[in-house]
Each structure stands twice: as structure tokens, then as C-alpha cells.
Amino acid sequence: MPLVTTYKVEDHNKGLATYFREKLRKDLKQWCRTHKKADGTPYNLYKDGLRIFTTIDSRMQKYAENAVAEHIGALQSDFDKHWKGHKSAPFDSRLTKKEVDRIISNGMKQSERYRRMRYDHKISKDSILINFNTPVKMKLFSWDKEIDTVLSPKDSVRYAKSFLRAGFMSMEVGTGQIKAWVGGINHHHFKYDHVYKGKRQVGSTFKPFVYTVAIDNGESPCLEVPDQPYTFSEGLEEPWTPRNSDGYYTREMLSLKFGLAGSINSITAYVMKKYGPQAVVNMAKKLGIKNEIKPYPSICLGTFDLSVFEMVGAYGTFANKGIWVEPKFISRIEDKLGNLIEEFIPNRTEAISEQSAIGMVKLMQGVVDGVRNENLIHPKTGEKGVTTGTGRRLRFKYNIKGEICGKTGTTQNNSDGWFMGFTPELVNGVWVGCEDRSAHFRSTSLGQGANMALPVWALYMQKVYADSSLNYSDKSIFKLPEQELTIDLDCKKEKTKSKGVNEFEF
């Protein structure tokens, strides 16, 4: 059920796929400026009866919007309770009053009210400030229903900044067709699109790009390296040593698969130190990342910003046997009589070998299925044998079946929570966080990607798999290449099936 539209003036805040429709509208207006009718005049998006065939599936879009609403609505309740009684809420308590005032001031200047007063009506800044401090009747967003109240516009800015936002995109593997696009929690109140326009720090969701360099150079997912600190000094003013998330090192030999499953920084740092930042940047570009990434060692931990749109496209390369396919959301455009004007064929590029792609698939399956090392001693219980996998709750909490690859991501101060996951048929990306990075959960247990973002992915896929009319199945599998592999994919010492209940995430 592709979303087909004939453009006319209407309320873009209502109905299905509001954020997507706004992106579509902007792109189509640009298309109309560069395409002419038989009489030589440009097409008019609203008057010429153009029929736009998009790749969005209305059923999947609804499932995606419901998943975002269900999880983020509940998470917001946790967020509000988490900050209740704190004067600095929702901002980091380490911020000074001056820093918080600056955040609110910037929020005021970015608001529609400010832009209308300042640029449309040429009102002075002093008069605008008086207006923003004067209580007026207004409607505020809440997850239950809109709130009619009297509040100053300045206070409404702070209120808006207390809400968690989200971006979600689902793309079909192989075709590059975008099936669902949720740019935020409510287009009427929060118009900023967190799928395409928004770029946020990606954290550990970038680690697979680092590991791909190793796999593409012939390393096996089973390669064992020391879990210890690694220091970078070349080209830096001061030496930099990335720490494991809790400062703990086993000082044991751990496989790449175990390292990625547990998101262990030291193992990623080992790969970065061996192959260098430039090789990682080059790989990211091959996998479809267009945004500039500077070749510093710290990029191995995802210390830069990318969009959900870019990340989904790049992760699709792993699922698509090493072939990057450009994400697309328009399939064709016809005139009002049904004559084809343009058909949109996505660009394709062989980014990595099929062997490298299946190697990365096996690595990222460990994130979801869990990887066990029988030789490790659990640091908290003292028991022998440790199972790790930051995406395991897809199995034990949401009971999602089938072959799944994934990677969680949590950034500094829990400002961003990510989950990137794919099956043999679909690749989905989720980002969750507040508008300002200084507004966030104070605890990693609540603010980590596995808690903030992963549930949206899970709720969406539950509905997709339950809908037989969609023809996406949890029985689909990642197929091995026909040619003989030159790397070992079967890690004998570390089984993906847990033999106990211990779980430790480094």
C-alpha cells in the first residue's frame, strides 16, 4: 500500500507521515523548479495535478508512529519522575543559571513567535523580550491531550525542552525503499525533523564501521585481542586513552565478536590503533556516509554527529551483501493523465565484499543473541563464564524471533540513545533524546540506547511480523556467499547461546 498523493493545500500537521510529507513537499517544490511542461513553464506542485508515488507503506508508517508514541510516551513519564524536585530540570545540574538562560534565550530566538515578531513585523528585541515574559493563553503538548493554559512564551520554551524527541526510519534491504519515516513526536508542536535534518552524536552505533575495516582486511570476527587500555598520541596535542564505560578491563584475550556484543571500548580502540583513523573515515564514506568525519582517533567511539537517514542507508550495506543502495522515498511522478514524467532509480555502489558483509552480519548478530566467554570471571558474582550483548532484550523482553543484527549507542551524559538494527529484509534506525543535549537522563540505566531507543525498534517489528499482508517474515535468513570464505565465522570458544543467566555489559 504505497502512499500516493495528489498535492493540494491542506493542514500538514494532521494525518499520517506528517514529517515525511513536509520533507516530500520541499523536495517536490525543488523538482518542479527544474522540470518543465510541454509549454516550457515549470510544473506547479499544487495546480498541475501531479501524481506522486512514494515508497512509504501506510501500514508500516502507522506501526512506526504507534511504536514511537507508545514507547516515548511511557519513557517521558519516567523522565519526568526522574527529574521531579530538581530545580535544574530538565537540564544538567552542573550548568550555571547563565548557561541555562542562554539555552532558553536561543530557544526563544528559534521559535516561530520570535521569527514572526522580529522579521515579519520588525519589532525591537526589547519589545519581543517583554512579550515573551507576558503570560498569554496557549495550547501546550502533552501525551494525554493538549493542555489549555495561561503561560508566558518564555516558560513555554522551557516546557517544550523537557520533552524527549525521536527519529525513526525503516528501509527495505536491496531496494532502498523507505517504508516508514517518523521525524518526531508531534508535528504541530515540534516541527524539527529528526530523521533527515537532525544530526546527533552517534556513539557506539559507529563501532561497526571501525570493525568493518578489520574484517575487510581479512580479520575474523573470532580474532582475539587484549582487553586493556590503548593510548593514541600521534598527531595529538595530548595523549588520549579511551576508557571502557565503567573503567573495568578484564586483561584477558577477547574476540572481536565479544567486544562488539558488549560494546567494549578497548577492543574498538585496538582496531582503530592498528588501522588508523583515515582508514575508518574512508570506510564510512564507502558505506554511504556523506557527512564529513575528521580522522581523529576519538571517532572510533562515535564522537560526531550524523542523521538517522544516513545511518540507516549505511547499515543497509551490511544486510545487502556489501552493496550500498541510496535510500529513496519517491518511486515515480506522473501527470494528471497518468503519463510517466520521471521514474526514480536509486544509485548502487559495491562498498565492501560479500565476505566482509557476512562477517559484519555475524559480528552484529552477537549484539542481539549474546556472546558467551566461558573463561571470564564475572566481576560482580565471581562466577566463571560471562555473557554479553547490549541488544539482548529484543529476545528476552520483546520475544522477537528470527535473524537480527544490531548495535546500541549511548553518548556522553546519556544525551542520545540509539539503536540500529536490521533483518535480512528491513533495516531500521532509532534515535531518542531531548532537543538540547544538556537535557538528559542522569543514569545510564535509563538513558542508554537499549532503554531509550531499542524498544521503538522492537514494537515496530512486532507489528510488521504480525501483519501477514506485508510479506516480511521472521523466517528469512542471511545467506552465506557462494564462494568459499577465507575468514573463520565460527568462534568455538564463545557461543552465541547463553548457558547461564549472567549478563555483564562492559
N, C-alpha and C positions, 0 to 999 in steps of 0.2 A: 504494500500500500504506500507507494511513494507520494510525497507531499507535492501536489501540483497546484499552482496558483496563477490566477489572472490578476494583475495588480490594479488596485483601486485605493483611494484614500480611506483609511479606517483607523481604528484605535490599535496601535501597535503594542499596547500594554496588556491586551487581553488575548485569550485563546492559547493555542498550542505553539510551542517553539518561538516564544517572543524574542529571545536574544538572537536566535538563529535568523529570524525574519528581518531583524534590524541589520545584521551583517549582510544578508542577502540583498536587502534594499540598497545599501551603499554600493555593493559590488555591481549590481544591475544598473544603477544610475551611471556608474563609470563606463559600463559596457555600452549603454545607449549613446554616450557621447562619442564613442569611437566606431559605432556601426550605423550605417545609413540605409534608408529605404530606397526603393527604386527611383523615387523622385529626387534623391540626393540629400534629403533632410534627415537629421538624426532621429532615431526611434524615441518615442515618448513613453516612458515606463507606465504612466497612468492612463494614457489615452489611446494607445495603439492596440490594445487587446492582446498583448504578448502572452503566450502560454509558457510558463516556466516550470520545467520538470526538475525537481530536486531529488536528491538521493535519500533524504530523510524519510524514515519509515514511521508513520503516525503511531503505530502500536508501540514500537520501541522508544519513540520520543516520550510517549505517555509513561512508560515504565521508568524511564530515566528521570523524568520530572517527579514522579511519585517517590522514587528512591531517594532523591535529594531532599524532598520535603519531609519524608518520614525520618530519615536519619538526622539531618541538620536541625530539624525542629526539636528532636529529643536531645541532641547534643547542645543546643542553645540553652535548654533548661539546666543541663549540667554546668555549662559555662557561667550562667547567672548565679547558680548556687555557689560555685567555686569562688566567685568574686564578691559575694554578698558580705557587706560590712567593711569592705576595703575602700578607703577614701580615694585611692588612685584608680579604682575600677573604671574602665576595663584595661587601663594602661599599666605597663610595668612599674612596680612600686619604686624602682630605682630612678625613675625620671623625676626631674625637678618640676616645680609648678610652671616655671618659664618654658620648659620643654613641652609640657602638656598644653599650655596656652598656645604655643606655636603650632602644634598639631591641629587644635581646634580652629585656629585662625586660617590655616591652609585649607581645612575642610570647608570653612565658610566661603573662601575665595573660589573653590571648585564647584560650589553649588549653583544650581540654575537660578535661584533667587538673586545671588550676588551678581552673576553674569548679566542678568536682565537689568538690574538696577545700575550697574556700573557701565555697561557697554551699550545697552539699548536706550536707556533713559538718561545716561550721562550724569548720574547722581554722584555727589562727592563721597569720598571714602569715610569721612566723619559722619555724614548723614546715614550712610549704609550701616555703620557700626551702631548707631543709635537704633536703627530699625531692627538689627539683629538681636539687640538686647531688650526689645519690647515684646511682651507676650501677645500672641495672636491665636485665633482659632486655627487648628490644623488637624490633619489626619496623620497618624503615625502607624507604621507597620508593626504588627505582632503576628506570631504564628497562629494564634487563635482567630483573630479578626482585626480589622483596622480599629484603631483607637481614636475617638473624637476627644480632643483635649484643648487646653489653652496652654501654650508653651512659647518661650522665646525661640526664634530661629537658631540662636547660638546653642541653646540647650538641646535642640532637636538634632544638631550636628553631632554632639557627644552621644546622644541616644542612638543615632544611626551607626556610629562607630563601634557600638557594643555588640553588633550582630555578626555572627560568623557568616562568611560568604563561601561559595563553592563554584567550581567549574568542572564539568563532566563532558566527555566526548567519547562516542563509540564509533569505531570504523571497521568495515568489513575487510578481512585479510584478503589480499590478492587483487581486489578491485579498487581499493582505496575509497570506496563509497562511505561517506559519513552517514550513519544511521540515526544518531541521536546527538543533540547539542544542547546542553543546559549551561548557560553563561552566568547564572546567578540564582538567588533565592526568590526574587520578585522584581520583575522588570519595571513596574510602576514606581517603586520606591528606590530601587538600586539598579541603575541602568548600565553600569560598567560591566562589560563582558569579560568574564574570567576564563574563557576558552581561547579566544584569539587575541584580544587586545591585552589582557592582563599577563604579565610576566612575573613570576615569583621564583625565589631560590629553590632549586630542585633537590638539594640534599642528596641522600643516598640513592635516589632513583637514577642518578647519573653513574653509579658504580658499574652497572653492566657495560657501559661504553668503555670503561677502563679495562674491564675483564676481556672485552672483545679483542682488544689489542693483543693480549696474551694468547687467546685461543686462535686468532688469525695468524699468529706467528708459530703455530704448531704445538702450543702447550695444551695439556689435557686438563679438563675440569678436576681430575684427580691429583694434579700436581700438588705436592705438599711443600709448604714454606713455613719458616719460623714465625710464630705469633710473638712478636717483640717490637719495641719501638724502632722506627726508621727515621733518620734525620736528613733533611734536604738543606743544602747550603749553596749549591752552585747558582749564581745569578741572583741571590737574595741578599738583602742588607743584613739580615739576621737569620741564623739557622731556624728551621721550622720542623717540629716533630709532632705529627698528628697523633692524638691520643685515642685509645679505644673509649667508647662512650662513657664507661664508668671507671676508666683508668686502670682496668684489670687486664693483665696479659697472662696467658697460660704458660708461656715459654715452651710450648710444645710445637710439633710439626702439625699444621692443619692444612687440609686440602682447600683449593680454590672454591670448591663447591660448599664446603662447610663455612668458609669465610663469607661468601655472598649470602648464604642462607641466614646467617646470624648478623649480617651487616657489620662485620668486624673491620674496623678502620685500618688496622695494621696490615691485614692481608691485601687490601686495596692499595695501601701505601707501598707495599713490596712491588706490586706490578707497576705502579707509577714510577718508582725509582729505577726499575730495570729498563723500562722502555721510554721513559721521559714524557714530559707534558705535551710536546709538539706532536708526538705520535698519537696521543689521546685526542687532541684537538682535530687532527686530520681524520681520525676515525669517526668522530662525532659529525664532521661535515659529510663524510661518505654515507653515514646512516641517515642523513636528511636534516641535520640541524643547520639552520640558516643564520641564526643569531651569532654574533661574534663572541668567541670564547678566547680569552687571553691565555697563553700557555704557561700558567703558573702551577707549581706542584699542588696547591690547595684545591685545584679544580677536581682532583680525584674524589673529594668529599662533596662536590656539587655546590660550591660557594659562589654561584652566579645564577642569573635569572633566565628562565625560559617559559614559554607558554604551554598550556595543555595541548594545544593544536600541534605544535612542533614535536612534543614528546610522544604523542600517540602515533604520529607519522613515522618517527624514528623506531619506536618499539615494534611497529608493524613489520619492519625489515627482518627481525628475528623470526617472526612467525611465518614470513613469506619466503623462506628458503634463501635469505640473503638479498632479496630484491626489494629495493626501496620503491614504493609506489606513492606518488603525490596524493595526499588527501584531497578529495573533491566533494562538492555538495550540489553542483548543478550537472545534470546529465545532458539536457538539451533545451534549446529555446525554439519555439515555433511561433509563426504569426497567427493572427486570429482565425485564419482559414485552415490551419493545421499544416502549413508548409514549413519544412525544416529550415531554420535560419542558421543555427550552429549546433554542433554536437561537441561535447567536451570529453576529450580522451586524456586521462592522467598520464603524466610523464613517468617513466620507469627507468631505474638505473640499477645495475648489479653492484651492490655496495660491498658485500663480503661473499666468500664462497659458501656453498650449501653446507659443507662440513663445518665451517665456523658457525653458521646459523644454528645447526642442530646441537653443536657444542654449547652454545649460549642457551638454547632451549633446555638442555639437561641441567645446566647450572641454575637457571631460574625456576625450574620445577622444584628444586630443593627448598626454595623460599616458602613454597606453599605446602609441599608434602613433608618437609622437615628432613634434616640430615643428622644422623647419629654418629658420634665418635665414641667407641667403646673404651678407648684408652684414657679419656679425660676424667678427671675427678671433679665432681660438681662442687663449685666453690662455696656454696651455701649449705648443702646437705652432707658433703663429704662422700657421697655415693659415687661409685665408678660408673661412667657412662653418661654422656650429655647429648641431648637432642636439641637442636636449634632450628629456627625457621620463623622469621618475623611475620609471615603471612599465613601461618597455620590455622588461624581462627576461621579462615574460609572453609576449612574442613570441619573442625570440631564445634564451631559455633553456628555456622550457616549451612553446614552439610551440603556444600556444593560438590558435585561429582565431576568426573571427567578429568582430562589432562589440562592443567592450568600452569602457566608461568607467571611470575610476578616479582615486584620489588616495592618495598615500602620506602618512604622517605620522611624524615623529620629534620627540620632545620633548627638553627640556633634559637634558643629560648622558646622552642615549640611554636614559632611564628607560622610555620607552614607544615601541613600534613599532606602527604601524597600517597597514592597507590596507583601503580601502573601494572596492569595485568592483561594477559591475553590467552586465548584458547586457539586451537587450530583454525577457527573461523572468525573470531572477533578480537579486536584489541581495544581496550577501554582505559581511559586515564581520568583520575580524580585528583583535584586539589581542593583543600579546605583551609581557611584561615580568615582572619579579620582584614578589613580594608587597610589598616595600619599595622605594620609589623610589630609595633610596640604594644599592641593589644593581643594577648595570647593566654593560653593556659599556663599556670605556674608549675604544673607537674607533668613530667614526660608520660606517665601512665595514661593521662587524659589527652595530652597534646601530641602524642606520636601518630604517625601516619596510619598505623594499624588500627587505631581507635577513631581517628578523625575522618579518614578518607576511605579505608578499605570497606567499611560497611555499605557505603553507597554502591560500590562495585558489586558486592555480594547481593544486595537487594535487587539490583537491576538484573543480574544474571539469573537469579531465581525465577523471575518473571519471564525472561527471554526463553529459558529452557522449558518452562511450563507451558509455553504457547506453541503448540504443535504446528500452527499455521505459519510460523516463521522459518521452519526448516533449519534451525540451529540445534545441534544435538550434543549432549554431554558424552556421546559415544565416539565422537570424532577424535582422531589421534594425530600426533606429529609423526610424519613418516620419515624414516631414515633415508639418506641418499642412496641411490642405486650403486654408485661407485664405492669401492672399498675405502673405509675410513683409515686415516693414518694416526688418529689420536684415540686414546682409550676413554670411553664414556662410562664404563662400569667400575665405579670405585668400590673395591672389595671391602675395605676396612670400614667404610662409612655407608651404612644402608639408609635408604630413604624411608624405610618403615621403622617407626619408633618401637623399641622393645620395652619401654617404660613410660612413666608419666612425667619424668623430669624434663623441664624445658628451661633453658637459660639463654637469654639474648644478650650478647656482649655489647 
